């Protein structure tokens, strides 16, 4: 059963170590290529797991970055609205100021006439 698992690459690290110890005690009765194949499959399995974990982390990072970009876009639009409102308010105040200046000028003119 151990050899079958070994050949299929199904051994975990502790089982692999245990198998290596048993094989060393058998005085080289097991074909070393079989053991090398099992080690290779185990390495491939570890590599696949690591690659899947990295891919998952990359997807999470991409999703996080996309969310941050969306938040920044929303903030930018809010700032643009705020700036537009402030510009409109400034224009309104400037028009009112001009109207008051004209009114004051007219009143001053009437006072001088009297």
Secondary structure, 3 states (H helix, E strand, C coil): CHHHHHHHCCCCHHHHHHHHHHHHHCCCCCCHHHHHHHHHHHHHHHHHHHHHHHHHHHHHHHHHHHHHHHHHHHHHHHHHHHHHHHHHHHHHHHHHHHHHHHHHHHHHHHHHHC
